[in-house]
Amino acid sequence: MGWKKSTTYTVLRKLCERGILQNENAVVSALIKHEEAQRYESEALLDKAFDGSLLKFLTAFPGNHQLSFKEAEQLKRIIEEATK
């Protein structure tokens, strides 16, 4: 990423303070699962870029990308499950 060493240490320290990472004897490891980090980042993106609106996100997301029938069916199932 081209960061200075001090910047890297600061970011790692802050992530440790937030309970995301742990640093024991200069060995840094994750305290949360990858899926949890993805969920947090997704929610932050939704809040920041789409005013927290999932509808705005879903409308903007495909853009020029055509969904396959299978992808559309998967989205439909996800939406149906979320509305139960």
N, C-alpha and C positions, 0 to 999 in steps of 0.2 A: 504494500500500500504506500510505500515511500514515507512512512512515518519516522520521526526521530525516536530514538530509544526512550527518551523521557515521556513522549506522548503515548507510546505503547504501554509503558509502566502505569501511567495515569489512567488510561482506559481500563487496563486489567484491574487496578486497585478499585476503581469505581464499580466495576462489575462484581468484584468480590464483596464490596460493601452492600450491594443490592441483593446479594444472595444468589447470583447467577453462576458465579465461578467460585472456586476455592483455591487458595495458594498455600500449599504445605511444602516447606523446604524447597522452594523455587520450582515446584511441580504444580502447574495450573491444570485444573480439571473442572468439568461442568457439573453443576449441582441440579440443573434442570434438564429435562429431556428435549431433544431436538424439536419434537412436535409442540412442546410448550413455547419454545422460542419462536417458532413459526406462527403460532396462534397470536402471540403478543405482537409480533411485527405486522401481521395481517390486520389486526385491530387498530394498530397505530396508523397504518397506511389508510385504512378506511376512514378513520377519524380526521386525519390531516388532509387527505386529498379529496374526499367525497362527503365531507360533513357528517360522517358516521352513517351515511345512507348506503345500505347494501344494494338497493335498487339502482342508485346512480352508478355504483361500481359495476354491477352486472350489465347495465346498459352501455357503459363506456368500454368495458373490457374486451369484447370480441373485436371491435374496430373493423379492420379489413380481413380479419381471420374468420373464415367460414367454419362453423361447428359441424362436425360429422353427426350423423344420425345417432350414433352410439353416445357421443358426448352430450348431445341434446337430451337423450333419454336419461343419462346419468344425472344431469342437472335437474331434470323434471323430478326424478326420484328424491334428490336431495331437498328440493323445495317442498315436495309433498310431506316428507318426513319432518321438516322444520315447522310445518303448519299444523301438525297433529297436536 
